[in-house]
Amino acid sequence: MLQEKLFLRTRRKRIYFDWISLGTIGVLASIGLLFVWSATYKPDIPYSLFFKKQLFGVIFGFIIYLVCTFSDYRPIMRWGYFFYFIIIALLIFTIIKGTIGMGAQRWINFGLIKIQASELAKLFFPSLISYYLYTENESFIFKNKDFILMLLMLLMSTLLILKQPDLGTAIILLSLGLICIWLAGLNKRWFFYGTVILLLCAPLGWYVLKPYQRNRIAVFLGKGQPLKERYQIEQSTIAIGSGGIIGKGFLHGTQNKLQFLPECRTDFIFSVICEERGLLGALFVVLLYILLFARLFLRIVQLPTSWAQLFAFGLIIHIVLSTIINIGMVLGLLPIVGIPLPLISYGVSNLWVTFASLGICQSVLMHRYYTM
């Protein structure tokens, strides 16, 4: 009887597994591998260390995705709630003893790999708010006081990430948290009051920003010298425009190969895609993201419980925001804030967090159709 029950459970999982989403994720990750290879390719070293790390990250990332997908999301949500308090401790440790790189203290070095606690915060904040509110009131009806702890945890996390400094991740986490709290039902007038206070404090916030962060905003507003402050966005614009309709061809991007384009394997990898594959290649990538996000959103709204919807939305909101902000900043439509393109940019920590988020989201969606 037990064997038959296990067989039926496994069969249901295979039936309701979302192969379209997996295929879309696979194509995006493969595109990422190709263009990390292109961005780091040299005739004497065709397979750079960055490419090898990304390849390992993608392979292990799919393992993470499958393990999360076929695990019960409810224990993950419960343990994620408690683990978030450990993440706060890790963020504090990062500020005190973290590894410095590129002028920021964002990493904890474990020898073979370095992790960013800020990336884990994006993964587990949905667990924190969903499990907390579920235990407070399963019927999903709350008073304003029920959100105080969540707002305090969100504010503390954001400030600790800003201290590293990592403005991009802080913006993503703050936006993710506020959207989750909005969806959970906090009275909308509090968001109105918060917006008014934010606008009034904006002049003071300018002096809190680091000098390079102020420069990025000034560049977005059209200021700065082309060969100094505006160099990065100018080179990105040249790379995108020179790609034309069909691009210059794989491994033939001059802005990339002649090293005019900074951060071409990380934040500005979309510029490499545009230069080498042109407008058509860029549209193909954008359409893949739209397909993935639309499919997930349409399935999430069909979930039977509000807290399951909140949890699933929270898991993919940070991926959607990162995609929009990254593409917007390389096109010059948004200020440069240092946010990688999910599944495509080089970076193992971000890659694994993205795979884990998508895998847990799929677990939530699959549980709509069967009972564990």
HELIX and SHEET records of a PDB file:
HELIX    1   1 LEU A    2  TYR A   16  1                                  15    
HELIX    2   2 TRP A   19  THR A   40  1                                  22    
HELIX    3   3 LEU A   49  THR A   69  1                                  21    
HELIX    4   4 TYR A   73  LYS A   97  1                                  25    
HELIX    5   5 ALA A  117  GLU A  136  1                                  20    
HELIX    6   6 ASN A  144  PHE A  147  5                                   4    
HELIX    7   7 ILE A  148  LEU A  162  1                                  15    
HELIX    8   8 LEU A  167  ALA A  184  1                                  18    
HELIX    9   9 LYS A  188  VAL A  208  1                                  21    
HELIX   10  10 PRO A  211  PHE A  220  1                                  10    
HELIX   11  11 TYR A  231  SER A  242  1                                  12    
HELIX   12  12 THR A  254  LYS A  257  1                                   4    
HELIX   13  13 ILE A  269  ILE A  300  1                                  32    
HELIX   14  14 SER A  306  VAL A  330  1                                  25    
HELIX   15  15 VAL A  348  MET A  366  1                                  19    
SHEET    1   A 3 THR A  99  GLY A 101  0                                        
SHEET    2   A 3 ALA A 104  ASN A 109 -1                                        
SHEET    3   A 3 LYS A 114  ILE A 115 -1                                        
END                                                                             
